[in-house]
Amino acid sequence: MAGADAAFDFLSDPIRLPEYVSPLRLEDSTAVEGELDVDADLTDRDGAPDAGFIADRKTRHMEWGRPGSPYGGSIDVAVGTTSTSAITIRLRTRDDADEAAVSRVVDEAVSSIRRLLLLRR
């Protein structure tokens, strides 16, 4: 029950991730405008970054993941009506991940997203 732009603004802010993904903890966040120099970033961190989160306002697409890991996912926000949007969440996990536990976390995240977006109206 939020327009696509409002939903994207909320979901694309990495600081808000722990509000709707309960097991997630944000330790540090760096915002980058434009293209990221990945090689310099890796050098600064002495290796691979913990995880990446990229949001593209033009396409209302967000993507996250950990380099070299099967874990990752994306969220797409599409226009519904002026006060609604369609949110598609895709998640990649290891083949041996506990399906019930993953489903529980995703269901909780979807419920939290719905509740938080309703509160923003």
Stockholm file with secondary structure:
# STOCKHOLM 1.0

chainA/1-121         MAGADAAFDFLSDPIRLPEYVSPLRLEDSTAVEGELDVDADLTDRDGAPDAGFIADRKTRHMEWGRPGSPYGGSIDVAVGTTSTSAITIRLRTRDDADEAAVSRVVDEAVSSIRRLLLLRR
#=GR chainA/1-121 SS CCCHHHHHHHHTCGGGHHHHCTTCCCCCCCCCCSCCCHHHHHHHTTSCCSCEEEEETTTTEEEEECTTSSCEEEEEEEECSTTCEEEEEEEECCTTSCHHHHHHHHHHHHHHHHHHHHHTC
#=GC SS_cons         CCCHHHHHHHHTCGGGHHHHCTTCCCCCCCCCCSCCCHHHHHHHTTSCCSCEEEEETTTTEEEEECTTSSCEEEEEEEECSTTCEEEEEEEECCTTSCHHHHHHHHHHHHHHHHHHHHHTC
//
